[in-house]
Amino acid sequence: MLEYFKKLMWEELDGAKEYIKLALEFKATYPEWGKMFVDMSTAELNHATNIYKMAEMSYTETKGAYKEVPEWIDEMWKCIVDKYAHCSAKIKYMHEMYNK
């Protein structure tokens, strides 16, 4: 399940990042488009957050099923946490830039 959640979350984060880039690009020339792109970015970021929460639940359950957790599971989880933390922070910062 972690691999599945990782893939889904990355797609949502990539979408959120692309939408906010477009929002910044069109803010001055087509403000209504900019706003729509911001809204879509926000939705994608919310999707990524929900998927992250599901991945966290899956990791906790998987971890509880083993006496000794396989290293690849911990590595996968670390990859998910790192990607989410880095990308979501960057996207939120871009949203702040848009709102200035």
N, CA, C and O of each residue as an XYZ file, in Angstrom:
400
protein
N       0.810     -1.201      0.000
C       0.000      0.000      0.000
C       0.856      1.269      0.000
O       0.484      2.266     -0.620
N       1.998      1.239      0.690
C       2.820      2.446      0.760
C       3.278      2.899     -0.617
O       3.297      4.095     -0.909
N       3.641      1.957     -1.449
C       4.080      2.310     -2.801
C       2.935      2.969     -3.572
O       3.149      3.937     -4.301
N       1.750      2.455     -3.412
C       0.568      3.011     -4.066
C       0.299      4.435     -3.575
O       0.080      5.344     -4.376
N       0.317      4.621     -2.243
C       0.088      5.951     -1.685
C       1.176      6.927     -2.111
O       0.897      8.094     -2.385
N       2.412      6.450     -2.167
C       3.524      7.308     -2.599
C       3.267      7.825     -4.011
O       3.411      9.019     -4.276
N       2.893      6.938     -4.899
C       2.630      7.316     -6.291
C       1.495      8.333     -6.373
O       1.616      9.350     -7.055
N       0.396      8.058     -5.680
C      -0.752      8.976     -5.691
C      -0.390     10.344     -5.131
O      -0.740     11.374     -5.706
N       0.314     10.344     -4.008
C       0.666     11.594     -3.359
C       1.582     12.431     -4.251
O       1.410     13.647     -4.346
N       2.542     11.799     -4.898
C       3.453     12.524     -5.776
C       2.698     13.157     -6.932
O       2.988     14.289     -7.319
N       1.734     12.438     -7.484
C       0.938     12.989     -8.584
C       0.171     14.232     -8.125
O       0.112     15.230     -8.843
N      -0.408     14.167     -6.942
C      -1.161     15.307     -6.420
C      -0.233     16.493     -6.135
O      -0.566     17.634     -6.454
N       0.919     16.223     -5.540
C       1.866     17.306     -5.255
C       2.385     17.936     -6.546
O       2.516     19.156     -6.640
N       2.676     17.106     -7.527
C       3.135     17.636     -8.815
C       2.053     18.501     -9.451
O       2.351     19.558    -10.007
N       0.799     18.059     -9.373
C      -0.308     18.843     -9.913
C      -0.467     20.164     -9.180
O      -0.664     21.205     -9.807
N      -0.382     20.129     -7.855
C      -0.513     21.358     -7.054
C       0.588     22.344     -7.411
O       0.345     23.547     -7.504
N       1.793     21.837     -7.610
C       2.917     22.709     -7.954
C       2.744     23.317     -9.339
O       3.009     24.503     -9.529
N       2.308     22.531    -10.296
C       2.103     23.050    -11.651
C       0.992     24.099    -11.679
O       1.119     25.122    -12.353
N      -0.094     23.847    -10.949
C      -1.196     24.802    -10.919
C      -0.785     26.136    -10.289
O      -1.168     27.196    -10.784
N      -0.013     26.092     -9.206
C       0.368     27.353     -8.576
C       1.372     28.103     -9.452
O       1.388     29.334     -9.449
N       2.203     27.387    -10.194
C       3.099     28.057    -11.149
C       2.278     28.797    -12.200
O       2.584     29.936    -12.551
N       1.247     28.149    -12.693
C       0.378     28.785    -13.680
C      -0.370     29.974    -13.081
O      -0.563     30.990    -13.748
N      -0.785     29.848    -11.838
C      -1.465     30.952    -11.163
C      -0.556     32.169    -11.106
O      -0.985     33.289    -11.385
N       0.694     31.945    -10.745
C       1.646     33.050    -10.678
C       1.893     33.651    -12.061
O       2.036     34.865    -12.210
N       1.939     32.795    -13.050
C       2.177     33.249    -14.419
C       1.022     34.114    -14.944
O       1.258     35.122    -15.611
N      -0.206     33.731    -14.649
C      -1.370     34.413    -15.207
C      -2.000     35.457    -14.283
O      -2.965     36.116    -14.670
N      -1.475     35.615    -13.084
C      -2.072     36.521    -12.104
C      -2.284     37.932    -12.666
O      -3.354     38.515    -12.494
N      -1.293     38.462    -13.319
C      -1.377     39.846    -13.804
C      -2.200     39.970    -15.082
O      -2.976     40.915    -15.227
N      -2.040     39.034    -16.000
C      -2.695     39.165    -17.303
C      -4.125     38.632    -17.327
O      -4.996     39.195    -17.990
N      -4.356     37.556    -16.607
C      -5.689     36.947    -16.533
C      -5.985     36.600    -15.072
O      -5.895     35.436    -14.683
N      -6.334     37.594    -14.269
C      -6.524     37.343    -12.838
C      -7.554     36.259    -12.507
O      -7.408     35.522    -11.532
N      -8.603     36.178    -13.343
C      -9.607     35.129    -13.063
C      -9.015     33.739    -13.283
O      -9.372     32.799    -12.573
N      -8.120     33.600    -14.251
C      -7.441     32.318    -14.457
C      -6.508     32.042    -13.282
O      -6.432     30.924    -12.773
N      -5.807     33.081    -12.869
C      -4.907     32.922    -11.725
C      -5.632     32.374    -10.526
O      -5.151     31.455     -9.864
N      -6.800     32.941    -10.242
C      -7.599     32.486     -9.097
C      -8.049     31.045     -9.265
O      -8.029     30.265     -8.313
N      -8.456     30.693    -10.479
C      -8.874     29.301    -10.721
C      -7.707     28.338    -10.529
O      -7.875     27.259     -9.962
N      -6.525     28.728    -11.002
C      -5.356     27.869    -10.832
C      -4.977     27.737     -9.356
O      -4.569     26.662     -8.916
N      -5.107     28.819     -8.594
C      -4.842     28.741     -7.157
C      -5.812     27.766     -6.500
O      -5.416     26.934     -5.684
N      -7.073     27.879     -6.862
C      -8.076     26.978     -6.290
C      -7.771     25.515     -6.624
O      -7.908     24.636     -5.773
N      -7.357     25.264     -7.866
C      -7.021     23.889     -8.257
C      -5.779     23.402     -7.515
O      -5.706     22.241     -7.114
N      -4.805     24.293     -7.334
C      -3.606     23.926     -6.581
C      -3.957     23.575     -5.145
O      -3.457     22.598     -4.589
N      -4.821     24.383     -4.557
C      -5.254     24.124     -3.179
C      -5.941     22.771     -3.069
O      -5.693     22.019     -2.127
N      -6.796     22.463     -4.021
C      -7.499     21.173     -4.012
C      -6.506     20.019     -4.127
O      -6.613     19.026     -3.408
N      -5.545     20.155     -5.028
C      -4.550     19.084     -5.204
C      -3.706     18.917     -3.936
O      -3.387     17.795     -3.543
N      -3.348     20.031     -3.303
C      -2.570     19.955     -2.065
C      -3.390     19.285     -0.969
O      -2.853     18.505     -0.183
N      -4.681     19.583     -0.911
C      -5.552     18.908      0.062
C      -5.632     17.408     -0.213
O      -5.630     16.601      0.717
N      -5.701     17.043     -1.479
C      -5.702     15.616     -1.838
C      -4.411     14.960     -1.358
O      -4.437     13.875     -0.777
N      -3.279     15.626     -1.604
C      -1.981     15.086     -1.189
C      -1.933     14.905      0.330
O      -1.395     13.916      0.829
N      -2.496     15.864      1.053
C      -2.518     15.776      2.519
C      -3.356     14.591      2.976
O      -2.961     13.864      3.887
N      -4.496     14.396      2.356
C      -5.339     13.243      2.717
C      -4.640     11.927      2.410
O      -4.712     10.984      3.199
N      -3.974     11.860      1.282
C      -3.247     10.645      0.913
C      -2.097     10.406      1.883
O      -1.830      9.267      2.268
N      -1.415     11.482      2.279
C      -0.341     11.365      3.272
C      -0.881     10.755      4.571
O      -0.257      9.867      5.152
N      -2.033     11.234      5.015
C      -2.638     10.708      6.243
C      -2.977      9.224      6.108
O      -2.785      8.452      7.047
N      -3.483      8.828      4.933
C      -3.786      7.408      4.706
C      -2.503      6.590      4.695
O      -2.466      5.481      5.229
N      -1.450      7.134      4.086
C      -0.158      6.437      4.058
C       0.377      6.269      5.478
O       0.929      5.224      5.823
N       0.208      7.298      6.290
C       0.667      7.225      7.679
C      -0.076      6.124      8.443
O       0.530      5.373      9.208
N      -1.376      6.035      8.231
C      -2.156      4.973      8.877
C      -1.696      3.605      8.387
O      -1.561      2.672      9.178
N      -1.456      3.484      7.088
C      -0.996      2.225      6.517
C       0.364      1.827      7.079
O       0.597      0.665      7.412
N       1.253      2.808      7.178
C       2.589      2.538      7.722
C       2.492      2.068      9.171
O       3.158      1.107      9.557
N       1.679      2.731      9.961
C       1.521      2.367     11.369
C       0.983      0.945     11.503
O       1.465      0.163     12.322
N      -0.024      0.619     10.688
C      -0.592     -0.737     10.734
C       0.421     -1.775     10.267
O       0.555     -2.840     10.872
N       1.126     -1.463      9.201
C       2.131     -2.392      8.664
C       3.244     -2.600      9.675
O       3.684     -3.726      9.909
N       3.688     -1.516     10.266
C       4.760     -1.588     11.258
C       4.339     -2.456     12.446
O       5.151     -3.204     12.991
N       3.072     -2.354     12.844
C       2.566     -3.143     13.962
C       2.455     -4.627     13.657
O       2.368     -5.443     14.575
N       2.458     -4.985     12.380
C       2.317     -6.387     11.991
C       3.644     -7.152     12.047
O       3.658     -8.378     11.940
N       4.750     -6.436     12.214
C       6.072     -7.064     12.228
C       6.730     -6.929     13.590
O       6.579     -5.915     14.271
N       7.459     -7.960     13.975
C       8.293     -7.851     15.174
C       9.479     -6.935     14.851
O       9.881     -6.090     15.651
N      10.011     -7.137     13.664
C      11.105     -6.300     13.175
C      10.711     -5.805     11.790
O      10.560     -6.595     10.859
N      10.549     -4.518     11.663
C      10.072     -3.919     10.419
C      11.158     -4.037      9.344
O      12.308     -3.665      9.577
N      10.790     -4.555      8.168
C      11.761     -4.608      7.078
C      12.285     -3.213      6.738
O      11.541     -2.233      6.764
N      13.550     -3.143      6.428
C      14.196     -1.858      6.167
C      13.535     -1.099      5.019
O      13.435      0.127      5.061
N      13.083     -1.825      3.991
C      12.491     -1.141      2.838
C      11.207     -0.400      3.204
O      10.879      0.615      2.590
N      10.477     -0.906      4.206
C       9.250     -0.236      4.635
C       9.594      1.094      5.303
O       8.976      2.120      5.017
N      10.586      1.066      6.195
C      11.010      2.312      6.839
C      11.573      3.295      5.822
O      11.336      4.498      5.932
N      12.309      2.805      4.840
C      12.865      3.674      3.804
C      11.767      4.290      2.939
O      11.830      5.467      2.584
N      10.775      3.494      2.610
C       9.641      3.988      1.829
C       8.919      5.084      2.599
O       8.577      6.122      2.032
N       8.685      4.855      3.897
C       8.002      5.843      4.709
C       8.820      7.133      4.785
O       8.268      8.226      4.662
N      10.119      7.009      4.985
C      10.981      8.195      5.041
C      10.903      8.966      3.725
O      10.866     10.197      3.737
N      10.878      8.280      2.618
C      10.758      8.906      1.304
C       9.440      9.677      1.200
O       9.417     10.801      0.700
N       8.363      9.086      1.663
C       7.044      9.722      1.626
C       7.042     10.980      2.494
O       6.576     12.034      2.061
N       7.560     10.871      3.710
C       7.593     12.009      4.633
C       8.433     13.137      4.059
O       8.017     14.296      4.077
N       9.619     12.802      3.547
C      10.512     13.822      2.989
C       9.876     14.543      1.804
O       9.910     15.771      1.729
N       9.300     13.786      0.888
C       8.680     14.383     -0.298
C       7.510     15.278      0.100
O       7.384     16.396     -0.400
N       6.662     14.794      0.994
C       5.502     15.582      1.406
C       5.948     16.868      2.100
O       5.451     17.950      1.787
N       6.873     16.750      3.030
C       7.325     17.926      3.781
C       7.950     18.962      2.851
O       7.624     20.146      2.928
N       8.833     18.523      1.988
C       9.536     19.441      1.092
C       8.573     20.091      0.095
O       8.550     21.314     -0.043
N       7.795     19.285     -0.587
C       6.917     19.800     -1.645
C       5.772     20.630     -1.090
O       5.453     21.683     -1.642
N       5.154     20.182     -0.018
C       4.022     20.946      0.513
C       4.492     22.303      1.030
O       3.786     23.300      0.874
N       5.667     22.354      1.638
C       6.198     23.639      2.109
C       6.464     24.575      0.935
O       6.147     25.763      1.001
N       7.040     24.046     -0.129
C       7.327     24.856     -1.311
C       6.029     25.381     -1.943
O       5.942     26.550     -2.319
N       5.041     24.520     -2.053
C       3.755     24.907     -2.647
C       3.067     25.967     -1.783
O       2.529     26.941     -2.310
N       3.081     25.786     -0.478
C       2.464     26.771      0.418
C       3.171     28.115      0.304
O       2.522     29.160      0.335
N       4.486     28.099      0.174
C       5.237     29.344      0.000
C       4.834     30.030     -1.311
O       4.681     31.251     -1.354
N       4.665     29.247     -2.368
C       4.247     29.815     -3.659
C       2.846     30.418     -3.543
O       2.552     31.434     -4.172
N       1.982     29.790     -2.740
C       0.652     30.360     -2.495
C       0.787     31.715     -1.787
O       0.076     32.666     -2.113
N       1.692     31.791     -0.831
C       1.925     33.062     -0.139
C       2.420     34.127     -1.127
O       1.998     35.282     -1.062
N       3.306     33.737     -2.030
C       3.800     34.676     -3.055
C       2.637     35.178     -3.893
O       2.555     36.370     -4.188
N       1.752     34.295     -4.273
C       0.595     34.676     -5.085
C      -0.265     35.709     -4.355
O      -0.770     36.651     -4.966
N      -0.424     35.528     -3.066
C      -1.316     36.387     -2.279
C      -0.714     37.744     -1.922
O      -1.396     38.578     -1.326
N       0.540     37.979     -2.272
C       1.156     39.280     -1.984
C       0.824     40.300     -3.026
O       1.264     41.446     -2.931
